[in-house]
């Protein structure tokens, strides 16, 4: 019998631990990492995201607010 392999990480990105309040500074909230797995499930990893990726995301979100 073939053993089923564990799903692998396809993509990961910064994600907030709790959604920010309207108008809240995105740099003041707690962030974690969301992983998309090869079996199409999502997993939250309680670790700090890559600082450059987080800054790029925050900058993009702030531009959308305007």
PDBQT receptor file of N, H, CA, C and O in Angstrom, charges set to zero:
ATOM      1  N   UNK A   1       0.847  -1.184   0.000  1.00  0.00    +0.000 N 
ATOM      2  CA  UNK A   1       0.000   0.000   0.000  1.00  0.00    +0.000 C 
ATOM      3  C   UNK A   1       0.888   1.242   0.000  1.00  0.00    +0.000 C 
ATOM      4  O   UNK A   1       1.843   1.344   0.770  1.00  0.00    +0.000 OA
ATOM      5  N   UNK A   2       0.558   2.158  -0.861  1.00  0.00    +0.000 N 
ATOM      6  H   UNK A   2      -0.218   2.075  -1.486  1.00  0.00    +0.000 HD
ATOM      7  CA  UNK A   2       1.343   3.390  -0.965  1.00  0.00    +0.000 C 
ATOM      8  C   UNK A   2       0.938   4.355   0.141  1.00  0.00    +0.000 C 
ATOM      9  O   UNK A   2      -0.245   4.620   0.354  1.00  0.00    +0.000 OA
ATOM     10  N   UNK A   3       1.937   4.871   0.834  1.00  0.00    +0.000 N 
ATOM     11  H   UNK A   3       2.898   4.656   0.661  1.00  0.00    +0.000 HD
ATOM     12  CA  UNK A   3       1.683   5.839   1.900  1.00  0.00    +0.000 C 
ATOM     13  C   UNK A   3       1.391   7.206   1.290  1.00  0.00    +0.000 C 
ATOM     14  O   UNK A   3       2.107   7.662   0.397  1.00  0.00    +0.000 OA
ATOM     15  N   UNK A   4       0.349   7.848   1.771  1.00  0.00    +0.000 N 
ATOM     16  H   UNK A   4      -0.233   7.478   2.496  1.00  0.00    +0.000 HD
ATOM     17  CA  UNK A   4      -0.021   9.176   1.280  1.00  0.00    +0.000 C 
ATOM     18  C   UNK A   4       0.993  10.200   1.790  1.00  0.00    +0.000 C 
ATOM     19  O   UNK A   4       1.309  10.246   2.979  1.00  0.00    +0.000 OA
ATOM     20  N   UNK A   5       1.488  11.011   0.872  1.00  0.00    +0.000 N 
ATOM     21  H   UNK A   5       1.232  10.973  -0.093  1.00  0.00    +0.000 HD
ATOM     22  CA  UNK A   5       2.477  12.012   1.274  1.00  0.00    +0.000 C 
ATOM     23  C   UNK A   5       1.785  13.216   1.914  1.00  0.00    +0.000 C 
ATOM     24  O   UNK A   5       0.617  13.503   1.652  1.00  0.00    +0.000 OA
ATOM     25  N   UNK A   6       2.528  13.890   2.739  1.00  0.00    +0.000 N 
ATOM     26  H   UNK A   6       3.477  13.657   2.953  1.00  0.00    +0.000 HD
ATOM     27  CA  UNK A   6       2.026  15.100   3.392  1.00  0.00    +0.000 C 
ATOM     28  C   UNK A   6       1.920  16.216   2.359  1.00  0.00    +0.000 C 
ATOM     29  O   UNK A   6       2.759  16.310   1.464  1.00  0.00    +0.000 OA
ATOM     30  N   UNK A   7       0.896  17.063   2.473  1.00  0.00    +0.000 N 
ATOM     31  H   UNK A   7       0.214  16.986   3.200  1.00  0.00    +0.000 HD
ATOM     32  CA  UNK A   7       0.793  18.187   1.537  1.00  0.00    +0.000 C 
ATOM     33  C   UNK A   7       1.974  19.143   1.710  1.00  0.00    +0.000 C 
ATOM     34  O   UNK A   7       2.498  19.313   2.811  1.00  0.00    +0.000 OA
ATOM     35  N   UNK A   8       2.371  19.749   0.622  1.00  0.00    +0.000 N 
ATOM     36  H   UNK A   8       1.945  19.611  -0.272  1.00  0.00    +0.000 HD
ATOM     37  CA  UNK A   8       3.482  20.700   0.676  1.00  0.00    +0.000 C 
ATOM     38  C   UNK A   8       2.951  22.124   0.548  1.00  0.00    +0.000 C 
ATOM     39  O   UNK A   8       1.835  22.352   0.081  1.00  0.00    +0.000 OA
ATOM     40  N   UNK A   9       3.772  23.068   0.969  1.00  0.00    +0.000 N 
ATOM     41  H   UNK A   9       4.679  22.883   1.348  1.00  0.00    +0.000 HD
ATOM     42  CA  UNK A   9       3.405  24.482   0.898  1.00  0.00    +0.000 C 
ATOM     43  C   UNK A   9       3.577  24.960  -0.542  1.00  0.00    +0.000 C 
ATOM     44  O   UNK A   9       4.656  24.845  -1.125  1.00  0.00    +0.000 OA
ATOM     45  N   UNK A  10       2.495  25.499  -1.103  1.00  0.00    +0.000 N 
ATOM     46  H   UNK A  10       1.619  25.592  -0.629  1.00  0.00    +0.000 HD
ATOM     47  CA  UNK A  10       2.511  26.023  -2.461  1.00  0.00    +0.000 C 
ATOM     48  C   UNK A  10       2.801  27.516  -2.445  1.00  0.00    +0.000 C 
ATOM     49  O   UNK A  10       3.505  28.035  -3.311  1.00  0.00    +0.000 OA
ATOM     50  N   UNK A  11       2.247  28.202  -1.444  1.00  0.00    +0.000 N 
ATOM     51  H   UNK A  11       1.675  27.780  -0.740  1.00  0.00    +0.000 HD
ATOM     52  CA  UNK A  11       2.392  29.656  -1.350  1.00  0.00    +0.000 C 
ATOM     53  C   UNK A  11       2.212  30.053   0.110  1.00  0.00    +0.000 C 
ATOM     54  O   UNK A  11       1.445  29.425   0.840  1.00  0.00    +0.000 OA
ATOM     55  N   UNK A  12       2.912  31.083   0.529  1.00  0.00    +0.000 N 
ATOM     56  H   UNK A  12       3.536  31.593  -0.064  1.00  0.00    +0.000 HD
ATOM     57  CA  UNK A  12       2.709  31.625   1.878  1.00  0.00    +0.000 C 
ATOM     58  C   UNK A  12       2.730  33.145   1.794  1.00  0.00    +0.000 C 
ATOM     59  O   UNK A  12       3.381  33.727   0.926  1.00  0.00    +0.000 OA
ATOM     60  N   UNK A  13       2.003  33.774   2.713  1.00  0.00    +0.000 N 
ATOM     61  H   UNK A  13       1.474  33.301   3.417  1.00  0.00    +0.000 HD
ATOM     62  CA  UNK A  13       1.914  35.231   2.697  1.00  0.00    +0.000 C 
ATOM     63  C   UNK A  13       1.550  35.737   4.083  1.00  0.00    +0.000 C 
ATOM     64  O   UNK A  13       0.980  34.993   4.881  1.00  0.00    +0.000 OA
ATOM     65  N   UNK A  14       1.874  37.002   4.382  1.00  0.00    +0.000 N 
ATOM     66  H   UNK A  14       2.338  37.606   3.733  1.00  0.00    +0.000 HD
ATOM     67  CA  UNK A  14       1.512  37.588   5.676  1.00  0.00    +0.000 C 
ATOM     68  C   UNK A  14      -0.009  37.633   5.834  1.00  0.00    +0.000 C 
ATOM     69  O   UNK A  14      -0.741  37.857   4.869  1.00  0.00    +0.000 OA
ATOM     70  N   UNK A  15      -0.463  37.420   7.053  1.00  0.00    +0.000 N 
ATOM     71  H   UNK A  15       0.131  37.238   7.836  1.00  0.00    +0.000 HD
ATOM     72  CA  UNK A  15      -1.896  37.459   7.348  1.00  0.00    +0.000 C 
ATOM     73  C   UNK A  15      -2.065  37.970   8.772  1.00  0.00    +0.000 C 
ATOM     74  O   UNK A  15      -1.250  37.667   9.644  1.00  0.00    +0.000 OA
ATOM     75  N   UNK A  16      -3.122  38.745   9.010  1.00  0.00    +0.000 N 
ATOM     76  H   UNK A  16      -3.784  38.991   8.301  1.00  0.00    +0.000 HD
ATOM     77  CA  UNK A  16      -3.304  39.283  10.355  1.00  0.00    +0.000 C 
ATOM     78  C   UNK A  16      -3.850  38.229  11.304  1.00  0.00    +0.000 C 
ATOM     79  O   UNK A  16      -4.616  37.352  10.903  1.00  0.00    +0.000 OA
ATOM     80  N   UNK A  17      -3.444  38.323  12.580  1.00  0.00    +0.000 N 
ATOM     81  H   UNK A  17      -2.821  39.035  12.905  1.00  0.00    +0.000 HD
ATOM     82  CA  UNK A  17      -3.939  37.414  13.612  1.00  0.00    +0.000 C 
ATOM     83  C   UNK A  17      -5.413  37.710  13.864  1.00  0.00    +0.000 C 
ATOM     84  O   UNK A  17      -6.227  36.792  13.961  1.00  0.00    +0.000 OA
ATOM     85  N   UNK A  18      -5.753  38.989  13.969  1.00  0.00    +0.000 N 
ATOM     86  H   UNK A  18      -5.092  39.735  13.889  1.00  0.00    +0.000 HD
ATOM     87  CA  UNK A  18      -7.140  39.447  14.069  1.00  0.00    +0.000 C 
ATOM     88  C   UNK A  18      -7.299  40.617  13.109  1.00  0.00    +0.000 C 
ATOM     89  O   UNK A  18      -6.386  41.433  12.982  1.00  0.00    +0.000 OA
ATOM     90  N   UNK A  19      -8.444  40.716  12.426  1.00  0.00    +0.000 N 
ATOM     91  H   UNK A  19      -9.186  40.053  12.529  1.00  0.00    +0.000 HD
ATOM     92  CA  UNK A  19      -8.626  41.826  11.485  1.00  0.00    +0.000 C 
ATOM     93  C   UNK A  19      -8.477  43.176  12.175  1.00  0.00    +0.000 C 
ATOM     94  O   UNK A  19      -8.886  43.334  13.325  1.00  0.00    +0.000 OA
ATOM     95  N   UNK A  20      -7.898  44.143  11.483  1.00  0.00    +0.000 N 
ATOM     96  H   UNK A  20      -7.567  44.014  10.549  1.00  0.00    +0.000 HD
ATOM     97  CA  UNK A  20      -7.739  45.474  12.076  1.00  0.00    +0.000 C 
ATOM     98  C   UNK A  20      -9.082  46.189  12.187  1.00  0.00    +0.000 C 
ATOM     99  O   UNK A  20     -10.009  45.934  11.418  1.00  0.00    +0.000 OA
ATOM    100  N   UNK A  21      -9.162  47.077  13.151  1.00  0.00    +0.000 N 
ATOM    101  H   UNK A  21      -8.410  47.284  13.776  1.00  0.00    +0.000 HD
ATOM    102  CA  UNK A  21     -10.339  47.938  13.275  1.00  0.00    +0.000 C 
ATOM    103  C   UNK A  21     -10.295  48.959  12.139  1.00  0.00    +0.000 C 
ATOM    104  O   UNK A  21      -9.213  49.282  11.649  1.00  0.00    +0.000 OA
ATOM    105  N   UNK A  22     -11.445  49.473  11.712  1.00  0.00    +0.000 N 
ATOM    106  H   UNK A  22     -12.325  49.211  12.109  1.00  0.00    +0.000 HD
ATOM    107  CA  UNK A  22     -11.441  50.493  10.662  1.00  0.00    +0.000 C 
ATOM    108  C   UNK A  22     -10.514  51.656  11.020  1.00  0.00    +0.000 C 
ATOM    109  O   UNK A  22     -10.602  52.229  12.106  1.00  0.00    +0.000 OA
ATOM    110  N   UNK A  23      -9.629  51.990  10.089  1.00  0.00    +0.000 N 
ATOM    111  H   UNK A  23      -9.557  51.525   9.206  1.00  0.00    +0.000 HD
ATOM    112  CA  UNK A  23      -8.701  53.093  10.292  1.00  0.00    +0.000 C 
ATOM    113  C   UNK A  23      -7.480  52.769  11.135  1.00  0.00    +0.000 C 
ATOM    114  O   UNK A  23      -6.613  53.624  11.311  1.00  0.00    +0.000 OA
ATOM    115  N   UNK A  24      -7.393  51.553  11.661  1.00  0.00    +0.000 N 
ATOM    116  H   UNK A  24      -8.098  50.858  11.518  1.00  0.00    +0.000 HD
ATOM    117  CA  UNK A  24      -6.254  51.176  12.504  1.00  0.00    +0.000 C 
ATOM    118  C   UNK A  24      -4.981  51.088  11.667  1.00  0.00    +0.000 C 
ATOM    119  O   UNK A  24      -5.008  50.625  10.527  1.00  0.00    +0.000 OA
ATOM    120  N   UNK A  25      -3.869  51.534  12.243  1.00  0.00    +0.000 N 
ATOM    121  H   UNK A  25      -3.847  51.910  13.169  1.00  0.00    +0.000 HD
ATOM    122  CA  UNK A  25      -2.569  51.447  11.584  1.00  0.00    +0.000 C 
ATOM    123  C   UNK A  25      -2.204  49.969  11.435  1.00  0.00    +0.000 C 
ATOM    124  O   UNK A  25      -2.119  49.244  12.427  1.00  0.00    +0.000 OA
ATOM    125  N   UNK A  26      -1.993  49.529  10.207  1.00  0.00    +0.000 N 
ATOM    126  H   UNK A  26      -2.063  50.118   9.402  1.00  0.00    +0.000 HD
ATOM    127  CA  UNK A  26      -1.704  48.120   9.958  1.00  0.00    +0.000 C 
ATOM    128  C   UNK A  26      -0.366  47.677  10.539  1.00  0.00    +0.000 C 
ATOM    129  O   UNK A  26      -0.128  46.483  10.721  1.00  0.00    +0.000 OA
ATOM    130  N   UNK A  27       0.501  48.635  10.830  1.00  0.00    +0.000 N 
ATOM    131  H   UNK A  27       0.307  49.605  10.682  1.00  0.00    +0.000 HD
ATOM    132  CA  UNK A  27       1.789  48.286  11.437  1.00  0.00    +0.000 C 
ATOM    133  C   UNK A  27       1.661  48.029  12.939  1.00  0.00    +0.000 C 
ATOM    134  O   UNK A  27       2.612  47.579  13.578  1.00  0.00    +0.000 OA
ATOM    135  N   UNK A  28       0.487  48.316  13.500  1.00  0.00    +0.000 N 
ATOM    136  H   UNK A  28      -0.286  48.682  12.982  1.00  0.00    +0.000 HD
ATOM    137  CA  UNK A  28       0.308  48.149  14.948  1.00  0.00    +0.000 C 
ATOM    138  C   UNK A  28      -0.399  46.844  15.311  1.00  0.00    +0.000 C 
ATOM    139  O   UNK A  28      -0.609  46.569  16.492  1.00  0.00    +0.000 OA
ATOM    140  N   UNK A  29      -0.769  46.035  14.312  1.00  0.00    +0.000 N 
ATOM    141  H   UNK A  29      -0.598  46.258  13.352  1.00  0.00    +0.000 HD
ATOM    142  CA  UNK A  29      -1.470  44.790  14.625  1.00  0.00    +0.000 C 
ATOM    143  C   UNK A  29      -0.506  43.607  14.587  1.00  0.00    +0.000 C 
ATOM    144  O   UNK A  29       0.607  43.711  14.071  1.00  0.00    +0.000 OA
ATOM    145  N   UNK A  30      -0.950  42.489  15.137  1.00  0.00    +0.000 N 
ATOM    146  H   UNK A  30      -1.854  42.405  15.556  1.00  0.00    +0.000 HD
ATOM    147  CA  UNK A  30      -0.141  41.270  15.137  1.00  0.00    +0.000 C 
ATOM    148  C   UNK A  30      -0.340  40.527  13.817  1.00  0.00    +0.000 C 
ATOM    149  O   UNK A  30      -1.458  40.394  13.319  1.00  0.00    +0.000 OA
ATOM    150  N   UNK A  31       0.766  40.054  13.271  1.00  0.00    +0.000 N 
ATOM    151  H   UNK A  31       1.674  40.162  13.675  1.00  0.00    +0.000 HD
ATOM    152  CA  UNK A  31       0.745  39.348  11.998  1.00  0.00    +0.000 C 
ATOM    153  C   UNK A  31       1.242  37.922  12.171  1.00  0.00    +0.000 C 
ATOM    154  O   UNK A  31       2.005  37.631  13.092  1.00  0.00    +0.000 OA
ATOM    155  N   UNK A  32       0.809  37.034  11.284  1.00  0.00    +0.000 N 
ATOM    156  H   UNK A  32       0.189  37.270  10.536  1.00  0.00    +0.000 HD
ATOM    157  CA  UNK A  32       1.279  35.655  11.239  1.00  0.00    +0.000 C 
ATOM    158  C   UNK A  32       1.494  35.310   9.762  1.00  0.00    +0.000 C 
ATOM    159  O   UNK A  32       1.572  36.206   8.922  1.00  0.00    +0.000 OA
ATOM    160  N   UNK A  33       1.588  34.038   9.450  1.00  0.00    +0.000 N 
ATOM    161  H   UNK A  33       1.524  33.310  10.132  1.00  0.00    +0.000 HD
ATOM    162  CA  UNK A  33       1.779  33.603   8.066  1.00  0.00    +0.000 C 
ATOM    163  C   UNK A  33       0.663  32.629   7.699  1.00  0.00    +0.000 C 
ATOM    164  O   UNK A  33       0.372  31.693   8.445  1.00  0.00    +0.000 OA
ATOM    165  N   UNK A  34       0.044  32.858   6.545  1.00  0.00    +0.000 N 
ATOM    166  H   UNK A  34       0.281  33.618   5.940  1.00  0.00    +0.000 HD
ATOM    167  CA  UNK A  34      -0.950  31.935   5.996  1.00  0.00    +0.000 C 
ATOM    168  C   UNK A  34      -0.259  31.112   4.916  1.00  0.00    +0.000 C 
ATOM    169  O   UNK A  34       0.400  31.664   4.035  1.00  0.00    +0.000 OA
ATOM    170  N   UNK A  35      -0.412  29.789   4.986  1.00  0.00    +0.000 N 
ATOM    171  H   UNK A  35      -0.948  29.341   5.702  1.00  0.00    +0.000 HD
ATOM    172  CA  UNK A  35       0.162  28.910   3.976  1.00  0.00    +0.000 C 
ATOM    173  C   UNK A  35      -0.953  28.242   3.177  1.00  0.00    +0.000 C 
ATOM    174  O   UNK A  35      -1.947  27.782   3.740  1.00  0.00    +0.000 OA
ATOM    175  N   UNK A  36      -0.777  28.195   1.870  1.00  0.00    +0.000 N 
ATOM    176  H   UNK A  36       0.030  28.568   1.413  1.00  0.00    +0.000 HD
ATOM    177  CA  UNK A  36      -1.663  27.450   0.983  1.00  0.00    +0.000 C 
ATOM    178  C   UNK A  36      -0.942  26.139   0.680  1.00  0.00    +0.000 C 
ATOM    179  O   UNK A  36       0.192  26.139   0.202  1.00  0.00    +0.000 OA
ATOM    180  N   UNK A  37      -1.613  25.023   0.963  1.00  0.00    +0.000 N 
ATOM    181  H   UNK A  37      -2.535  25.022   1.351  1.00  0.00    +0.000 HD
ATOM    182  CA  UNK A  37      -0.988  23.716   0.789  1.00  0.00    +0.000 C 
ATOM    183  C   UNK A  37      -1.408  23.071  -0.531  1.00  0.00    +0.000 C 
ATOM    184  O   UNK A  37      -2.406  23.459  -1.139  1.00  0.00    +0.000 OA
ATOM    185  N   UNK A  38      -0.634  22.088  -0.956  1.00  0.00    +0.000 N 
ATOM    186  H   UNK A  38       0.177  21.773  -0.462  1.00  0.00    +0.000 HD
ATOM    187  CA  UNK A  38      -0.882  21.427  -2.238  1.00  0.00    +0.000 C 
ATOM    188  C   UNK A  38      -2.221  20.697  -2.288  1.00  0.00    +0.000 C 
ATOM    189  O   UNK A  38      -2.727  20.419  -3.376  1.00  0.00    +0.000 OA
ATOM    190  N   UNK A  39      -2.800  20.383  -1.137  1.00  0.00    +0.000 N 
ATOM    191  H   UNK A  39      -2.389  20.609  -0.254  1.00  0.00    +0.000 HD
ATOM    192  CA  UNK A  39      -4.118  19.738  -1.125  1.00  0.00    +0.000 C 
ATOM    193  C   UNK A  39      -5.250  20.769  -1.070  1.00  0.00    +0.000 C 
ATOM    194  O   UNK A  39      -6.404  20.427  -0.811  1.00  0.00    +0.000 OA
ATOM    195  N   UNK A  40      -4.901  22.035  -1.318  1.00  0.00    +0.000 N 
ATOM    196  H   UNK A  40      -3.964  22.313  -1.529  1.00  0.00    +0.000 HD
ATOM    197  CA  UNK A  40      -5.837  23.167  -1.382  1.00  0.00    +0.000 C 
ATOM    198  C   UNK A  40      -6.413  23.563  -0.025  1.00  0.00    +0.000 C 
ATOM    199  O   UNK A  40      -7.466  24.197   0.042  1.00  0.00    +0.000 OA
ATOM    200  N   UNK A  41      -5.735  23.194   1.046  1.00  0.00    +0.000 N 
ATOM    201  H   UNK A  41      -4.879  22.678   0.992  1.00  0.00    +0.000 HD
ATOM    202  CA  UNK A  41      -6.137  23.653   2.368  1.00  0.00    +0.000 C 
ATOM    203  C   UNK A  41      -5.266  24.838   2.771  1.00  0.00    +0.000 C 
ATOM    204  O   UNK A  41      -4.225  25.102   2.169  1.00  0.00    +0.000 OA
ATOM    205  N   UNK A  42      -5.716  25.536   3.795  1.00  0.00    +0.000 N 
ATOM    206  H   UNK A  42      -6.561  25.322   4.284  1.00  0.00    +0.000 HD
ATOM    207  CA  UNK A  42      -4.980  26.676   4.337  1.00  0.00    +0.000 C 
ATOM    208  C   UNK A  42      -4.498  26.332   5.732  1.00  0.00    +0.000 C 
ATOM    209  O   UNK A  42      -5.143  25.580   6.462  1.00  0.00    +0.000 OA
ATOM    210  N   UNK A  43      -3.354  26.895   6.090  1.00  0.00    +0.000 N 
ATOM    211  H   UNK A  43      -2.830  27.506   5.496  1.00  0.00    +0.000 HD
ATOM    212  CA  UNK A  43      -2.806  26.682   7.430  1.00  0.00    +0.000 C 
ATOM    213  C   UNK A  43      -2.227  28.002   7.915  1.00  0.00    +0.000 C 
ATOM    214  O   UNK A  43      -1.491  28.675   7.195  1.00  0.00    +0.000 OA
ATOM    215  N   UNK A  44      -2.574  28.362   9.153  1.00  0.00    +0.000 N 
ATOM    216  H   UNK A  44      -3.172  27.814   9.738  1.00  0.00    +0.000 HD
ATOM    217  CA  UNK A  44      -2.001  29.558   9.775  1.00  0.00    +0.000 C 
ATOM    218  C   UNK A  44      -0.825  29.124  10.634  1.00  0.00    +0.000 C 
ATOM    219  O   UNK A  44      -0.932  28.205  11.446  1.00  0.00    +0.000 OA
ATOM    220  N   UNK A  45       0.295  29.801  10.439  1.00  0.00    +0.000 N 
ATOM    221  H   UNK A  45       0.382  30.548   9.779  1.00  0.00    +0.000 HD
ATOM    222  CA  UNK A  45       1.508  29.511  11.195  1.00  0.00    +0.000 C 
ATOM    223  C   UNK A  45       1.795  30.721  12.070  1.00  0.00    +0.000 C 
ATOM    224  O   UNK A  45       1.949  31.838  11.575  1.00  0.00    +0.000 OA
ATOM    225  N   UNK A  46       1.864  30.490  13.357  1.00  0.00    +0.000 N 
ATOM    226  H   UNK A  46       1.739  29.582  13.759  1.00  0.00    +0.000 HD
ATOM    227  CA  UNK A  46       2.090  31.593  14.294  1.00  0.00    +0.000 C 
ATOM    228  C   UNK A  46       3.572  31.939  14.346  1.00  0.00    +0.000 C 
ATOM    229  O   UNK A  46       4.291  31.561  15.272  1.00  0.00    +0.000 OA
ATOM    230  N   UNK A  47       4.000  32.660  13.335  1.00  0.00    +0.000 N 
ATOM    231  H   UNK A  47       3.417  32.966  12.583  1.00  0.00    +0.000 HD
ATOM    232  CA  UNK A  47       5.369  33.139  13.238  1.00  0.00    +0.000 C 
ATOM    233  C   UNK A  47       5.331  34.491  12.544  1.00  0.00    +0.000 C 
ATOM    234  O   UNK A  47       4.365  34.810  11.851  1.00  0.00    +0.000 OA
ATOM    235  N   UNK A  48       6.361  35.274  12.726  1.00  0.00    +0.000 N 
ATOM    236  H   UNK A  48       7.145  35.015  13.290  1.00  0.00    +0.000 HD
ATOM    237  CA  UNK A  48       6.407  36.581  12.071  1.00  0.00    +0.000 C 
ATOM    238  C   UNK A  48       6.667  36.406  10.580  1.00  0.00    +0.000 C 
ATOM    239  O   UNK A  48       7.532  35.623  10.189  1.00  0.00    +0.000 OA
ATOM    240  N   UNK A  49       5.926  37.127   9.749  1.00  0.00    +0.000 N 
ATOM    241  H   UNK A  49       5.222  37.763  10.067  1.00  0.00    +0.000 HD
ATOM    242  CA  UNK A  49       6.170  37.046   8.308  1.00  0.00    +0.000 C 
ATOM    243  C   UNK A  49       7.467  37.751   7.931  1.00  0.00    +0.000 C 
ATOM    244  O   UNK A  49       8.040  38.502   8.721  1.00  0.00    +0.000 OA
ATOM    245  N   UNK A  50       7.911  37.494   6.719  1.00  0.00    +0.000 N 
ATOM    246  H   UNK A  50       7.446  36.884   6.078  1.00  0.00    +0.000 HD
ATOM    247  CA  UNK A  50       9.090  38.166   6.189  1.00  0.00    +0.000 C 
ATOM    248  C   UNK A  50       8.835  39.674   6.206  1.00  0.00    +0.000 C 
ATOM    249  O   UNK A  50       7.819  40.126   5.678  1.00  0.00    +0.000 OA
ATOM    250  N   UNK A  51       9.734  40.460   6.801  1.00  0.00    +0.000 N 
ATOM    251  H   UNK A  51      10.559  40.093   7.230  1.00  0.00    +0.000 HD
ATOM    252  CA  UNK A  51       9.502  41.906   6.917  1.00  0.00    +0.000 C 
ATOM    253  C   UNK A  51       9.280  42.608   5.576  1.00  0.00    +0.000 C 
ATOM    254  O   UNK A  51       8.451  43.514   5.494  1.00  0.00    +0.000 OA
ATOM    255  N   UNK A  52       9.999  42.212   4.532  1.00  0.00    +0.000 N 
ATOM    256  H   UNK A  52      10.672  41.476   4.600  1.00  0.00    +0.000 HD
ATOM    257  CA  UNK A  52       9.831  42.849   3.223  1.00  0.00    +0.000 C 
ATOM    258  C   UNK A  52       8.465  42.518   2.625  1.00  0.00    +0.000 C 
ATOM    259  O   UNK A  52       7.810  43.389   2.052  1.00  0.00    +0.000 OA
ATOM    260  N   UNK A  53       8.037  41.266   2.756  1.00  0.00    +0.000 N 
ATOM    261  H   UNK A  53       8.569  40.559   3.221  1.00  0.00    +0.000 HD
ATOM    262  CA  UNK A  53       6.711  40.881   2.248  1.00  0.00    +0.000 C 
ATOM    263  C   UNK A  53       5.613  41.608   3.011  1.00  0.00    +0.000 C 
ATOM    264  O   UNK A  53       4.634  42.062   2.419  1.00  0.00    +0.000 OA
ATOM    265  N   UNK A  54       5.777  41.716   4.321  1.00  0.00    +0.000 N 
ATOM    266  H   UNK A  54       6.573  41.348   4.801  1.00  0.00    +0.000 HD
ATOM    267  CA  UNK A  54       4.778  42.398   5.139  1.00  0.00    +0.000 C 
ATOM    268  C   UNK A  54       4.687  43.872   4.759  1.00  0.00    +0.000 C 
ATOM    269  O   UNK A  54       3.587  44.407   4.617  1.00  0.00    +0.000 OA
ATOM    270  N   UNK A  55       5.812  44.522   4.597  1.00  0.00    +0.000 N 
ATOM    271  H   UNK A  55       6.705  44.088   4.712  1.00  0.00    +0.000 HD
ATOM    272  CA  UNK A  55       5.805  45.945   4.233  1.00  0.00    +0.000 C 
ATOM    273  C   UNK A  55       5.166  46.152   2.862  1.00  0.00    +0.000 C 
ATOM    274  O   UNK A  55       4.420  47.111   2.667  1.00  0.00    +0.000 OA
ATOM    275  N   UNK A  56       5.451  45.263   1.915  1.00  0.00    +0.000 N 
ATOM    276  H   UNK A  56       6.057  44.484   2.074  1.00  0.00    +0.000 HD
ATOM    277  CA  UNK A  56       4.844  45.371   0.585  1.00  0.00    +0.000 C 
ATOM    278  C   UNK A  56       3.328  45.213   0.673  1.00  0.00    +0.000 C 
ATOM    279  O   UNK A  56       2.591  45.939   0.007  1.00  0.00    +0.000 OA
ATOM    280  N   UNK A  57       2.861  44.277   1.484  1.00  0.00    +0.000 N 
ATOM    281  H   UNK A  57       3.460  43.687   2.025  1.00  0.00    +0.000 HD
ATOM    282  CA  UNK A  57       1.422  44.075   1.650  1.00  0.00    +0.000 C 
ATOM    283  C   UNK A  57       0.769  45.287   2.297  1.00  0.00    +0.000 C 
ATOM    284  O   UNK A  57      -0.271  45.754   1.833  1.00  0.00    +0.000 OA
ATOM    285  N   UNK A  58       1.375  45.801   3.368  1.00  0.00    +0.000 N 
ATOM    286  H   UNK A  58       2.220  45.421   3.745  1.00  0.00    +0.000 HD
ATOM    287  CA  UNK A  58       0.813  46.964   4.061  1.00  0.00    +0.000 C 
ATOM    288  C   UNK A  58       0.757  48.169   3.117  1.00  0.00    +0.000 C 
ATOM    289  O   UNK A  58      -0.238  48.893   3.092  1.00  0.00    +0.000 OA
ATOM    290  N   UNK A  59       1.813  48.381   2.348  1.00  0.00    +0.000 N 
ATOM    291  H   UNK A  59       2.622  47.792   2.368  1.00  0.00    +0.000 HD
ATOM    292  CA  UNK A  59       1.840  49.494   1.396  1.00  0.00    +0.000 C 
ATOM    293  C   UNK A  59       0.711  49.353   0.376  1.00  0.00    +0.000 C 
ATOM    294  O   UNK A  59       0.031  50.332   0.069  1.00  0.00    +0.000 OA
ATOM    295  N   UNK A  60       0.506  48.153  -0.149  1.00  0.00    +0.000 N 
ATOM    296  H   UNK A  60       1.058  47.357   0.100  1.00  0.00    +0.000 HD
ATOM    297  CA  UNK A  60      -0.566  47.924  -1.127  1.00  0.00    +0.000 C 
ATOM    298  C   UNK A  60      -1.939  48.142  -0.496  1.00  0.00    +0.000 C 
ATOM    299  O   UNK A  60      -2.817  48.739  -1.120  1.00  0.00    +0.000 OA
ATOM    300  N   UNK A  61      -2.132  47.668   0.729  1.00  0.00    +0.000 N 
ATOM    301  H   UNK A  61      -1.419  47.183   1.235  1.00  0.00    +0.000 HD
ATOM    302  CA  UNK A  61      -3.422  47.844   1.404  1.00  0.00    +0.000 C 
ATOM    303  C   UNK A  61      -3.697  49.313   1.711  1.00  0.00    +0.000 C 
ATOM    304  O   UNK A  61      -4.834  49.774   1.607  1.00  0.00    +0.000 OA
ATOM    305  N   UNK A  62      -2.652  50.044   2.088  1.00  0.00    +0.000 N 
ATOM    306  H   UNK A  62      -1.729  49.670   2.172  1.00  0.00    +0.000 HD
ATOM    307  CA  UNK A  62      -2.831  51.472   2.372  1.00  0.00    +0.000 C 
ATOM    308  C   UNK A  62      -3.213  52.241   1.106  1.00  0.00    +0.000 C 
ATOM    309  O   UNK A  62      -3.999  53.186   1.177  1.00  0.00    +0.000 OA
ATOM    310  N   UNK A  63      -2.678  51.856  -0.035  1.00  0.00    +0.000 N 
ATOM    311  H   UNK A  63      -2.040  51.089  -0.093  1.00  0.00    +0.000 HD
ATOM    312  CA  UNK A  63      -3.033  52.510  -1.300  1.00  0.00    +0.000 C 
ATOM    313  C   UNK A  63      -4.499  52.270  -1.638  1.00  0.00    +0.000 C 
ATOM    314  O   UNK A  63      -5.151  53.139  -2.217  1.00  0.00    +0.000 OA
ATOM    315  N   UNK A  64      -5.024  51.095  -1.280  1.00  0.00    +0.000 N 
ATOM    316  H   UNK A  64      -4.494  50.389  -0.810  1.00  0.00    +0.000 HD
ATOM    317  CA  UNK A  64      -6.433  50.777  -1.541  1.00  0.00    +0.000 C 
ATOM    318  C   UNK A  64      -7.368  51.600  -0.666  1.00  0.00    +0.000 C 
ATOM    319  O   UNK A  64      -8.507  51.866  -1.049  1.00  0.00    +0.000 OA
ATOM    320  N   UNK A  65      -6.893  52.003   0.503  1.00  0.00    +0.000 N 
ATOM    321  H   UNK A  65      -5.968  51.787   0.815  1.00  0.00    +0.000 HD
ATOM    322  CA  UNK A  65      -7.725  52.772   1.439  1.00  0.00    +0.000 C 
ATOM    323  C   UNK A  65      -8.002  54.179   0.939  1.00  0.00    +0.000 C 
ATOM    324  O   UNK A  65      -9.000  54.789   1.320  1.00  0.00    +0.000 OA
ATOM    325  N   UNK A  66      -7.130  54.696   0.092  1.00  0.00    +0.000 N 
ATOM    326  H   UNK A  66      -6.319  54.200  -0.218  1.00  0.00    +0.000 HD
ATOM    327  CA  UNK A  66      -7.248  56.088  -0.365  1.00  0.00    +0.000 C 
ATOM    328  C   UNK A  66      -8.356  56.242  -1.371  1.00  0.00    +0.000 C 
ATOM    329  O   UNK A  66      -8.596  57.345  -1.861  1.00  0.00    +0.000 OA
TER     330      UNK A  66
